[in-house]
Amino acid sequence: MKVTRAEIAELLRRWGAGKLAARDVRDWAQTRYWPGEVEFDDLEGDGSSAACEALAALDQLPMNVILSEDVPLYLAFLSTPVGKFESGYERLRSALDQIDYSARRRALSNDDFYGPFCRCEKPTEPGAAPDRGGL
């Protein structure tokens, strides 16, 4: 199976527009993300792929506490030119670092889809790395 950046971007745009639910996005990703059995259209010489990273994150969407408001971050990442994965990935990680995942987990703790992944909040020690929700 081959998965393209364009397919993932279209899925994200539909989710961001309210045409899909988070569960639909996760289900789509789970039917396609089989490490070692899927090809990506943007595979770089070192094996990195923005499409692969985005699909992996969406495959674990509720655990990663990804919301539709995060769609622009992932679309920007998917628009990273092939050959520039590292800089695109660093921009994505930097943007994700700005998200208050503790607040997200508290807000979603009773949600049927996200809740099971939001109820095990671990206290963060001062100086600890930011919690990126699984990424």
Buried (B, 14 or more C-beta within 10 A) or exposed (E): EEBBBEBBBEBBEBBBEEEBEBEEBBBBBBEBBEEEEBEBBBBBEEEBBBBBBBBBBBBBBBBBBBBBEBBEBBBEBBEBEBEEBEEBBEBBBEBBEEBEBBEBBEBBBEEEBBEEBBEEEEEEEEEEEEBBBBB
